[in-house]
Amino acid sequence: MIASNGEMTSHTIAVLVENEPGVLARVIGLFSGRGYNIESLTVAEVNAKENLSRITIVTSGTEMIIEQIKAQLERLVPVHKVIDLTLEGDHVEREMALVKVRGTGEKRVESLRIADIFRAHVVDSTNESFVFEIVGAASKLDAFIHLMEPLGLIDISRTGTVAIARGLSAM
Amino acid sequence: MPKEQYTGAEIVLKVLQDQDVDVVFGYPGGVTLPLYDVLYKQNRLRHILPRHEQAAVHAAEGYARSTGKVGVVLVTSGPGATNTVTGLTDALMDSIPVVCITGQVPTSLIGNDAFQEADTTGITRSCTKHNYLVRHVDDLARILHEAFFVAQNGRPGPVVVDLPKDVILGRGEYTPVEAARPRSYKPKVKGDVKAIREAVKLMAAAKRPILYAGGGVINSGPAASQLLGELAHITGFPVTLTLMGLGAMPASDKQYLGMPGMHGTYEANMAMHDCDVMVNIGARFDDRVTGRLADFAPDAKKIHIDIDPSSINKNVLVEVPIVGDAGHVLEDLIKVWKSSQVAPDAKALDAWWKQIGKWRAKKCLAYRKNGKVAKPQYAVDRLFQAVKDKDVFVATDVGQHQMWAAQYIHFDKPNRWMTSGGLGTMGYGLPAAMGAQVGNPNGLVVCVTSECSFLMNVQELATLAQYKLPVKILHLSNGSMGMVRQWQEMFYDNRLSQSVMEAVPDWVKLADAFGIKGLRAETAGEVDDAIKAMLVHDGPVLLDVVVDPLENVYPMIPSGAAHHEMILGPTDAESTESGSDVVLA
């Protein structure tokens, strides 16, 4: 039996859906209509032949709420499968960010040095700006962005988390 | 050889025929004209024209609930579609299978704010089980068949199919029903055997058990109701039925305790509170049933059977969840119970029934004697006495009269009771009764209503007249929104803010104006004769019964209280004993 008054924990949930109009609105509407949190949500087609898309949702709640979220997702007609990667065990999570930093002189050099440590790549450059591409866990991106702030951070675009189980199992 | 081609309108008709639909409740308009033209040229499918699209959906609900079939609605774009929203939400909350076909502006105009354009799939996304916008005529048959599958399988509900005018006019291929199954939607109907065994173990060890059944049993079909009765009889357990579940067990059965919840019986609520094992079969621990959650059945181990996994552990955490259709799970539960030769604790059960007997002795549904005018309970009770030997279908509106109908009209069969349980939609009763009558042309259909609810869809009297639907309307005149007034009296120092309706029509003249028979009983003494006159009349009747305007619904668990904190009646503050000034119902 699950606990009702447990702590809030973060869960990464993968949802395989029919790639049809309105399916994303349906998922988002479920979260807003029932007052659940969305920390991150990504979606893209993963199988054109079978017309399937995969949605990755990072959400948080008590055990009871997380169970509700999964049950509510599962009963949507265009949903094929729901997997709670956090509960299923080992998985890999990645996010990508494009980070624009404006600066000259020592600050500009420092930003390059930090980017090197984080294995971020320069994908655009002018005399006084860089756009870095960085991939990693959300926490790594947070740390990178935090370090770029004093160096002239002016713009950020993040993809949100995508995730997949380690090992042989597939959705 | 190329497949035969049909117009979109022809495909719609063909799907309805293949789905064995015999009636649609609809209202024509600009973009559905080609569909209505095809309807005109045939006479296999019956079309009923309610006077408002909201009423069309409620009528389809009444039809669905009284026949067990899918209710079908056909409306035009824009306002036609937006008017269905209340009905669709009602069907969603009460799990009623409805397919609602809405017209839409041509695909080339979608998004252009065209005349009578509304984002129907956007608007109805959260008030339907699922919805579709058909973009190509070749997809039309598949999507419509799928809509019927989704509406009636798993937990039933309303499905909208939005049809742009160019799809209705276009030509395409027909997909037969066998080839149209949703790829992703496969609801689980069989319960997990291990969980069922665990449930039987818990039930066998119970000393104070209760079966708490709801609309899921009705939705599963009449066989599930039979099985519920069988389970009750082989276990000897008491049974309570929710507002949605009334009729799933004969009310005349000795093991039946009445309805639980806010206006449920004392014995049902006390048994729910004191039980040690609760078996929930197709009910959803609604707040009107549970009262204060922290004190809900505090000593009970709970088993929950529901076809919708999201109903389980939503409000109340349970020890044994069983996902599956009520009928299937009941069947397996009975098998396991019989084969494992369990011996329930007869002594404990006997003591439990003795305790229940004491609660029953409170006669919680007793009401005070009539004055010159009738008590509303009396009017409903007399109606029941007059129809109880007939196979009667009852629809209600929402409020006090709805609760009195639930308390005093007793059902021995499923699919006889139509009421708006989840959404509490005033205006539901008349169109729902109309739909039930269409589905049961020879059945006796009664609508119990009262002024404020009745006025919300009163235009449907014209529909009754047009189709000669002999619905008998028992209309209680109490001058106000009774339930709102009751709460204002009890919790707001009787400040009757906007709950009194000072101007209402003369109901008999109104009936006359609509071309149906109107009757009135102004005193308690006239009630029986008026009911008799209503029932013998061969056609629709509106019987207006003037009732005591200050009567309240009891027993009552105030909002936020627990089951054992019931108020039994107006004098309950001084004593919980029934006074001498009562008659027994």
Interface residues (C-beta under 8 A of the other chain):
Chain A: M1 I2 S4 V17 E18 P21 G22 A25 R26 G29 G33 M64 E67 Q68 A71 Q72 E74 R75 L76 V77 P78 V79 H80
Chain B: T121 G122 R125 S126 K129 H130 N131 L133 V150 G154 R155 P182 R183 S184 Y185 D308 P309 S310 I312 N313 K314 L317 V318 E319
